[in-house]
Structure formats: C-alpha cells, structure tokens
Amino acid sequence: MLRRFEAELRLPDGARAPSSMGSILHGALIEQLPEDYADYLHTENLRPYSQSVRWDRERERVIWRIGTLDRTAGEIIGAVLQSLEHIHLRQKGYTVDVQNIQCVEARSYQDIADEYFRAEIAPRGAEIHFLTPTSFKQGGAYILLPESVLILQSLLLRWNAFCPDIRIEEDNLAQELAAHIHLTRYALRSAAYS
C-alpha cells in the first residue's frame, strides 16, 4: 500500500525552509519512530518512504510531504505523524509546529497494476515532476543530468522491493524502456545541496 501524508509546518519567525531541510526533518522523524523500527530502517539499503519539504505558494504554507511504499511504513509513520503536534530540529536549534496532518492519497500496488499494466489501451505519455533537488548515482559517482535509464532503474528497483506479489522483471528492462522514451520538454536546474 502506497500512502502520501502531508502536514503543514509552522516555523519560528524568520526561519526559512529550503528543500535541503528535508534531510533535517528525516533525522527528526527517525527520532520519533519506535526504536526497533528506526534500527531496521538504518540497516536497509532502500528506505520504504521518502519525504520532502516545499513552500506552497497558494496556501502560503510550508508543506512536509511523506510518501510510504509499504503497509508497515504507512502504519508506523502514519501513527507517529498523527500523534505529532511539534517536532524539535536539533540541527536548527528550534521546534516546529506540525499541523493539519492528513493522508492525502492511498493506493494499492494492485490498483496501480490494474490501471496501467492491464489497460486496454496502453497509457501514452507521462509527466514527472521533481519537487525537490534529486540526484542519481552511476558507478559510485553523481550524475549531473538525469538519464531516463537511471530514473527507470530506480522506479523498478523500488517497485520490486516493496511489491513482491507483482514483480516487474525482465533482463535489461530499464534499458529497453529508456530506448522508447522521447523527452518532449523539460525544465532542468541545479541547486547546491547543504
């Protein structure tokens, strides 16, 4: 079960929330989790969740978004989020109020597979929006420009790791799919990570 939670963050006056604040919130979230689950997460190569921070211009709020990739992560992280009223950011030296926590989306892998893999007419085209700085490694080095094959490898790796019942496996599948991808437009920029 995939879930996406969102919460509004109220920072102290004068504090800003750059996208790099996600790593600080990651550490603060880990501190809130049950110790055995936090220990488990430290041993895993692939985390069963992702999270980011962004400024919502429309609502004029800082939004903390957490996506979970399996049922256990969704239940544990969801319960922790629902219990939060504030979270202390040790690296920043202040406490942030956490408000309006909601599960804004929940879908099963089966629902996604039924919609996209079994569709009578194959989906044509897709849009991918990276809301925060994103990086990929190849051969141990960071890649400046994202390549289709790296994005596909990452997606396939996560799908197969967290959805063992519906595997997407074929030799060189990412390369085969990437060969048929045609980028029609993109807006690329780099950002310093701190």
NUKOL-222261 format. One record per residue (C-alpha): residue number from 0; residue in one letter; chain; x, y, z. Coordinates in steps of 0.25 Angstrom, whole numbers, plus 5000, padded with zeros to 4 digits. Layout:
N
SITE   k r c    X    Y    Z
SITE NUM a A    X    Y    Z
...
END
This chain:
194
SITE   k r c    X    Y    Z
SITE   0 m A 5000 5000 5000
SITE   1 l A 5006 5013 4996
SITE   2 r A 5002 5025 5004
SITE   3 r A 5005 5040 5004
SITE   4 f A 5003 5049 5016
SITE   5 e A 5004 5064 5017
SITE   6 a A 5006 5073 5028
SITE   7 e A 5007 5088 5030
SITE   8 l A 5019 5093 5037
SITE   9 r A 5019 5106 5045
SITE  10 l A 5034 5110 5046
SITE  11 p A 5038 5121 5056
SITE  12 d A 5038 5135 5051
SITE  13 g A 5050 5138 5042
SITE  14 a A 5053 5123 5039
SITE  15 r A 5053 5118 5025
SITE  16 a A 5050 5104 5019
SITE  17 p A 5059 5101 5008
SITE  18 s A 5058 5088 5001
SITE  19 s A 5070 5083 5008
SITE  20 m A 5062 5084 5021
SITE  21 g A 5057 5070 5017
SITE  22 s A 5069 5063 5022
SITE  23 i A 5068 5070 5035
SITE  24 l A 5053 5066 5036
SITE  25 h A 5058 5052 5033
SITE  26 g A 5066 5051 5045
SITE  27 a A 5055 5057 5054
SITE  28 l A 5045 5047 5048
SITE  29 i A 5054 5035 5051
SITE  30 e A 5056 5040 5066
SITE  31 q A 5040 5039 5067
SITE  32 l A 5039 5025 5062
SITE  33 p A 5039 5013 5071
SITE  34 e A 5054 5009 5073
SITE  35 d A 5053 4995 5067
SITE  36 y A 5047 5001 5054
SITE  37 a A 5057 5012 5054
SITE  38 d A 5068 5002 5055
SITE  39 y A 5062 4993 5044
SITE  40 l A 5062 5006 5035
SITE  41 h A 5077 5008 5037
SITE  42 t A 5080 4994 5032
SITE  43 e A 5072 4995 5019
SITE  44 n A 5078 5000 5006
SITE  45 l A 5065 5005 5001
SITE  46 r A 5056 5013 5010
SITE  47 p A 5041 5009 5010
SITE  48 y A 5038 5024 5010
SITE  49 s A 5042 5037 5004
SITE  50 q A 5040 5051 5009
SITE  51 s A 5042 5066 5005
SITE  52 v A 5039 5080 5009
SITE  53 r A 5033 5090 4999
SITE  54 w A 5027 5104 5000
SITE  55 d A 5012 5104 4995
SITE  56 r A 5010 5118 4989
SITE  57 e A 4995 5116 4988
SITE  58 r A 4993 5113 5003
SITE  59 e A 5006 5121 5007
SITE  60 r A 5010 5109 5016
SITE  61 v A 5022 5100 5017
SITE  62 i A 5017 5086 5014
SITE  63 w A 5024 5074 5019
SITE  64 r A 5021 5062 5010
SITE  65 i A 5024 5048 5013
SITE  66 g A 5021 5036 5004
SITE  67 t A 5022 5022 5009
SITE  68 l A 5024 5010 5000
SITE  69 d A 5019 4998 5008
SITE  70 r A 5008 4995 5019
SITE  71 t A 5017 4995 5031
SITE  72 a A 5024 5008 5028
SITE  73 g A 5010 5014 5025
SITE  74 e A 5004 5009 5038
SITE  75 i A 5016 5013 5047
SITE  76 i A 5020 5026 5041
SITE  77 g A 5005 5030 5039
SITE  78 a A 5003 5027 5054
SITE  79 v A 5015 5035 5058
SITE  80 l A 5011 5047 5049
SITE  81 q A 4996 5047 5055
SITE  82 s A 5002 5048 5069
SITE  83 l A 5011 5060 5066
SITE  84 e A 5008 5074 5070
SITE  85 h A 5022 5079 5068
SITE  86 i A 5036 5073 5065
SITE  87 h A 5049 5078 5070
SITE  88 l A 5060 5080 5060
SITE  89 r A 5073 5079 5067
SITE  90 q A 5082 5083 5056
SITE  91 k A 5074 5096 5055
SITE  92 g A 5072 5098 5070
SITE  93 y A 5057 5101 5069
SITE  94 t A 5044 5094 5070
SITE  95 v A 5034 5094 5058
SITE  96 d A 5019 5092 5060
SITE  97 v A 5013 5081 5052
SITE  98 q A 4998 5084 5047
SITE  99 n A 4987 5078 5038
SITE 100 i A 4993 5065 5037
SITE 101 q A 4986 5057 5026
SITE 102 c A 4987 5044 5018
SITE 103 v A 4984 5051 5005
SITE 104 e A 4986 5038 4996
SITE 105 a A 4986 5023 4998
SITE 106 r A 4987 5013 4987
SITE 107 s A 4990 4998 4986
SITE 108 y A 5000 4993 4976
SITE 109 q A 4989 4984 4971
SITE 110 d A 4981 4996 4967
SITE 111 i A 4992 5003 4960
SITE 112 a A 4996 4990 4953
SITE 113 d A 4981 4988 4948
SITE 114 e A 4980 5003 4944
SITE 115 y A 4993 5003 4936
SITE 116 f A 4998 4989 4933
SITE 117 r A 4985 4983 4929
SITE 118 a A 4979 4995 4922
SITE 119 e A 4972 4992 4908
SITE 120 i A 4979 5004 4902
SITE 121 a A 4994 5006 4907
SITE 122 p A 4996 5019 4914
SITE 123 r A 5003 5029 4905
SITE 124 g A 5012 5039 4911
SITE 125 a A 5015 5043 4925
SITE 126 e A 5019 5055 4933
SITE 127 i A 5029 5054 4944
SITE 128 h A 5031 5066 4954
SITE 129 f A 5043 5066 4963
SITE 130 l A 5038 5076 4974
SITE 131 t A 5052 5076 4981
SITE 132 p A 5066 5074 4977
SITE 133 t A 5068 5060 4972
SITE 134 s A 5081 5052 4969
SITE 135 f A 5085 5039 4963
SITE 136 k A 5098 5031 4964
SITE 137 q A 5104 5023 4954
SITE 138 g A 5117 5015 4957
SITE 139 g A 5118 5022 4970
SITE 140 a A 5118 5036 4964
SITE 141 y A 5107 5046 4964
SITE 142 i A 5101 5049 4950
SITE 143 l A 5099 5063 4947
SITE 144 l A 5088 5061 4936
SITE 145 p A 5077 5051 4940
SITE 146 e A 5077 5040 4929
SITE 147 s A 5064 5032 4926
SITE 148 v A 5070 5019 4929
SITE 149 l A 5074 5023 4943
SITE 150 i A 5060 5028 4946
SITE 151 l A 5054 5015 4941
SITE 152 q A 5064 5007 4949
SITE 153 s A 5061 5014 4962
SITE 154 l A 5046 5012 4960
SITE 155 l A 5047 4997 4956
SITE 156 l A 5056 4995 4968
SITE 157 r A 5046 5001 4978
SITE 158 w A 5034 4994 4971
SITE 159 n A 5040 4980 4972
SITE 160 a A 5046 4983 4986
SITE 161 f A 5033 4987 4992
SITE 162 c A 5023 4979 4984
SITE 163 p A 5027 4965 4984
SITE 164 d A 5014 4960 4979
SITE 165 i A 5014 4967 4965
SITE 166 r A 5028 4967 4960
SITE 167 i A 5033 4975 4948
SITE 168 e A 5045 4967 4944
SITE 169 e A 5052 4965 4930
SITE 170 d A 5066 4965 4926
SITE 171 n A 5070 4980 4922
SITE 172 l A 5056 4985 4924
SITE 173 a A 5060 4999 4928
SITE 174 q A 5069 5000 4916
SITE 175 e A 5058 4995 4907
SITE 176 l A 5048 5005 4913
SITE 177 a A 5058 5016 4912
SITE 178 a A 5061 5013 4897
SITE 179 h A 5046 5017 4895
SITE 180 i A 5045 5029 4903
SITE 181 h A 5045 5042 4896
SITE 182 l A 5046 5055 4904
SITE 183 t A 5038 5066 4899
SITE 184 r A 5040 5077 4909
SITE 185 y A 5048 5079 4922
SITE 186 a A 5052 5090 4931
SITE 187 l A 5065 5086 4938
SITE 188 r A 5073 5094 4948
SITE 189 s A 5083 5091 4958
SITE 190 a A 5083 5094 4973
SITE 191 a A 5094 5094 4983
SITE 192 y A 5091 5083 4994
SITE 193 s A 5095 5087 5008
END
